[in-house]
Amino acid sequence: MFLPKIKKYQKKYSYSYAFGSYPVLEILKKHSDKILLILFKQEGLESSATKEILELAQQKKIKTEINSKLIDKIAVKENTYVVAVFKKYDTVLDSDENHLVLVNPTNKGNLGTVIRTMLGFNFKNLGIINPSVDIFDPMVVRATMGGLFSINFMHYGTIDDYIKQFPNHNLYPFMLKGESNILDTVFKKPFTIIQGNESRGLDDRYLELGESVYIPHSKDIDSLNLSIASGISLWEASKDSLEFRR
């Protein structure tokens, strides 16, 4: 198996890193065939999560190595005790399921938080309109808490490219100028929630796509943060079908 030279992450690489026990456990369970190597720090070997990772890696015949110095070289946080090196991969969106589309997301933390929130409301299909932040950036992967490995995602050059692939999806772009209050909106399946860039939102052409929606809020702010707006829209669209954990 090809083992890359381990360096600080760059987008051009064909591989990336999952930092931390939870993300590593998730990729072990969902995409173990993509893992090239798992690195451990000596001082973290006695934790229950590390023991579980070692057991799973042994079962799946994945190469492991204790190398604290190498982890310190590539990690973005000091308290990183395990790292999975994995090959980047492609997925496809399920045409029968509801989707979330993000147009030109630029913030790593926001993208990671949105992905984790998607799973909380049972959305597992994400479209991304380029240009966008790198979904495989280790900071995005860490922000998802491993949720990245449980979703399907695809990149598109334009929103028109996405619509061409899913012509039967009902579109709900979220905009300050939206025509429908989210509280009065009926989301007709299969549907696509569209959220815009953190600083610009969606431009006026999206008013002509499907049924545009707005989230009412006080006059004390101009708009909601992308991850907050996405969370509200996903909750409202799915609340009648969710079974909640207690």
C-alpha positions in Angstrom: 0.0 0.0 0.0 1.2 3.5 -0.9 2.3 5.4 2.2 2.8 9.2 1.6 5.5 11.2 3.2 3.8 12.7 6.2 3.8 16.6 6.1 1.7 19.5 7.2 -1.5 19.2 5.2 -1.9 21.0 1.8 -5.0 20.9 -0.4 -3.0 19.6 -3.3 -2.3 16.3 -1.5 -4.2 13.1 -2.5 -4.5 12.3 1.2 -5.6 14.0 4.4 -5.7 13.5 8.2 -8.3 12.8 10.8 -7.2 14.2 14.2 -8.6 12.8 17.4 -10.1 9.6 18.7 -13.7 10.2 17.6 -13.0 11.1 13.9 -10.6 8.2 13.7 -13.2 5.8 15.1 -15.7 7.1 12.6 -13.5 6.6 9.5 -12.6 3.2 10.8 -16.2 2.2 10.9 -17.4 3.9 7.7 -14.4 4.0 5.3 -11.7 1.8 6.7 -10.5 1.0 3.2 -9.4 4.6 2.7 -7.0 4.5 5.7 -3.3 4.4 4.9 -1.9 4.6 8.4 -2.9 5.3 12.0 -0.4 7.2 14.2 -0.4 7.1 18.0 1.3 9.0 20.8 2.8 6.8 23.5 1.1 8.8 26.3 -2.4 8.1 24.8 -2.2 4.4 24.5 -4.0 3.6 27.7 -7.2 5.4 26.9 -10.3 3.3 26.2 -10.8 5.0 22.8 -7.2 4.3 21.8 -7.6 0.7 22.7 -10.8 0.4 20.6 -9.0 2.0 17.7 -6.1 -0.4 18.0 -8.4 -3.4 18.1 -10.4 -2.3 15.1 -7.2 -1.5 13.1 -5.8 -4.9 13.9 -9.1 -6.6 12.8 -9.0 -4.6 9.5 -5.3 -5.1 9.0 -4.5 -1.4 9.0 -0.9 -0.3 9.5 -0.3 1.5 12.9 2.7 3.3 14.3 3.6 4.9 17.6 5.3 8.3 16.6 4.6 11.2 18.9 7.1 13.4 17.1 5.4 13.0 13.8 2.0 13.8 15.3 3.3 17.0 16.8 4.7 17.9 13.4 1.3 17.8 11.6 -1.3 18.3 14.3 -3.3 21.5 14.6 -3.9 21.1 18.4 -1.5 20.0 21.1 -3.8 17.4 22.7 -3.8 15.2 19.7 -3.0 11.6 20.5 -4.1 9.7 17.4 -4.2 10.5 13.7 -5.6 8.6 10.7 -3.9 9.2 7.4 -6.5 8.5 4.7 -6.9 8.8 0.9 -9.3 11.4 -0.3 -12.4 9.9 -2.0 -15.5 10.7 -4.0 -19.1 10.0 -3.3 -22.4 10.5 -5.1 -25.7 12.1 -3.8 -28.8 10.0 -3.3 -31.4 11.3 -5.8 -34.3 10.1 -3.7 -33.2 11.8 -0.5 -33.4 15.5 0.6 -30.3 17.6 0.1 -28.5 20.6 1.5 -26.5 22.7 -0.9 -23.9 25.3 0.2 -23.0 28.0 -2.3 -19.3 29.0 -2.0 -18.7 28.2 1.7 -15.4 29.8 2.8 -15.1 29.1 6.6 -13.6 25.7 7.7 -15.3 25.8 11.1 -18.7 26.7 9.6 -18.5 23.9 7.0 -17.6 21.3 9.6 -20.3 22.5 12.0 -22.9 22.3 9.2 -21.9 18.8 8.3 -22.3 17.7 11.9 -25.6 19.5 12.2 -26.9 17.8 9.0 -26.5 14.4 10.6 -28.3 15.6 13.7 -31.4 16.2 11.6 -30.9 13.1 9.4 -29.6 14.8 6.2 -26.8 12.8 4.6 -26.4 14.5 1.2 -24.4 17.7 0.7 -23.9 19.6 -2.5 -21.1 22.2 -2.6 -21.0 24.9 -5.3 -17.4 25.9 -6.0 -15.3 27.8 -5.2 -15.4 26.6 -1.6 -13.2 25.7 1.3 -11.5 22.3 1.1 -13.9 19.7 2.6 -10.9 17.4 3.4 -9.0 20.0 5.3 -8.1 18.5 8.7 -9.7 21.4 10.5 -13.0 20.7 8.6 -12.7 17.0 9.4 -12.2 17.7 13.1 -15.1 20.2 13.2 -17.4 17.5 11.9 -16.4 15.2 14.8 -16.1 12.5 12.2 -19.5 13.3 10.7 -17.8 13.8 7.3 -17.4 10.0 7.0 -21.2 9.5 7.3 -22.4 11.8 4.5 -22.4 11.9 0.7 -21.0 15.0 -0.9 -20.4 16.3 -4.4 -18.9 19.5 -5.8 -20.4 21.5 -8.7 -19.2 24.4 -10.8 -22.5 26.2 -10.7 -26.0 25.8 -9.2 -27.2 25.0 -12.7 -24.9 22.0 -12.8 -26.6 20.7 -9.6 -30.1 21.4 -10.8 -29.4 19.6 -14.1 -28.5 16.5 -12.1 -31.5 16.7 -9.8 -34.3 18.2 -11.9 -37.0 16.7 -9.7 -35.9 18.3 -6.4 -37.9 21.1 -5.1 -35.6 24.0 -4.4 -35.8 26.2 -1.2 -33.1 28.9 -1.3 -32.7 30.8 2.0 -32.4 34.5 1.5 -33.0 37.8 3.4 -35.3 38.7 0.5 -37.1 35.4 0.6 -40.8 35.3 -0.3 -41.9 32.8 2.3 -41.5 32.8 6.1 -39.8 29.6 7.2 -42.6 29.0 9.7 -45.2 29.0 6.9 -43.2 26.9 4.4 -44.1 23.4 3.5 -41.1 21.5 2.3 -42.2 19.1 -0.5 -40.0 16.0 -0.8 -37.6 15.4 -2.4 -36.3 18.9 -1.6 -33.1 20.9 -1.5 -32.3 23.6 1.0 -29.8 26.1 -0.4 -27.7 28.3 1.8 -25.3 31.0 0.6 -21.8 32.3 1.3 -21.0 33.5 4.8 -20.5 37.1 3.8 -22.7 37.6 0.7 -25.5 35.1 1.0 -27.3 34.3 -2.2 -27.6 36.7 -5.1 -30.9 37.8 -6.5 -31.0 35.2 -9.2 -31.9 32.6 -6.6 -35.2 34.4 -6.1 -36.2 32.8 -9.4 -35.2 29.2 -8.3 -38.0 27.3 -6.5 -39.5 28.9 -3.4 -37.2 31.4 -1.6 -37.5 31.4 2.2 -36.5 33.8 4.9 -35.8 33.2 8.6 -37.4 36.0 10.7 -35.1 37.6 13.3 -34.8 40.9 15.2 -33.5 44.1 13.7 -30.5 44.1 16.0 -28.6 41.9 13.5 -28.2 42.0 9.7 -28.2 38.3 9.2 -27.6 34.9 10.8 -24.3 33.0 10.7 -24.2 30.3 8.1 -24.1 27.4 10.5 -26.9 28.8 12.6 -29.1 29.5 9.6 -28.4 26.0 8.2 -29.3 24.5 11.6 -32.6 26.3 11.8 -33.5 25.4 8.2 -32.6 21.8 8.6 -34.6 21.6 11.9 -37.7 23.2 10.5 -37.6 21.0 7.4 -37.2 17.8 9.3 -38.9 18.3 12.7 -42.0 16.3 11.9 -40.1 13.2 10.9 -37.4 13.1 13.5 -37.2 10.7 16.4 -35.4 12.5 19.1 -32.8 11.1 21.5 -33.6 11.7 25.1 
